[in-house]
């Protein structure tokens, strides 16, 4: 990201004021690193399903899919 941004901003086409910047990511992945920033563990995806049984026992949502609702629901009405 930093390298690509620097390259884009140093190009002749980047002359003039910047009108905006957008950054997009579709998911979060976390991992532990050492003090120098080197990975020490495999990446853990946001939708890791290893604790599905535990989540179900606690009554928590066990999927990252949008929750299903019965009946009609709008953002201005209380959820059913």
N, C-alpha and C positions, 0 to 999 in steps of 0.2 A: 504494500500500500504506500509506504513512504517513498520507495524507489520510483514507483509509477507516478506518484504525485510530483516528485521533483523533476522527473523527465518531462512530464506534461507542462509544468510551469516554466521550464527552461527552453521550451521550443519557441520558434518565432511566432507561431500561431497564438501564443499565450500573452501577447502584448496587450496592454490595456487592463482595466479593472476586471476582477473576477466577479461574476454575477451570482454565483452560488456554488455549492459543493454538496454532492449527495454521496452517501456511503450506504451500501446495502449488504446485509448478511441474512441468510435464510435460517440460520440456527446458531446456537452457541455451543462451543466445544471447550471443555476445560481440561487442564492437566497440571500436575505439579512440576515445578522447575527447581533447579538449583540456583544459588545466588547469582550465577552468571547468565541465567535465563535458558539453560539447556534443559530439554525435557527429561524428567525422571520417571514418568509414568506414561502409559498409553493415554490417548485422548479419550475423554468421556463425553459422549454426545448428549445433548439436551433431552433426547427421547430414550435414553438408556432404560431398558425394561427390567433390569435385574431385581428391582424392589416392588414388582407388581403385586405379589402376594401380601407383602407388608402393607402396601397402600390400600389394598382391598380390605384388609382387617381393620384399618383405621377409618374406613368409609371414605377414602379419598378417591379422586378420579384416577383411573389406572391407564388412561390413554391420553396422548397429546392431541387427539382429534377434538374438534369442538364438541361440547356436551350436547346431547340430543334433548330436546324439550318436547313435552306433550302439550297439545292445545296451541292457542295463538299466543305469541309473545312478541312484544316490541320493546325497544330500548327504554321507552317511557313508561311501560307497564311493569308491575312486579313480575318476576319469573314465577312460573307455575311450580 
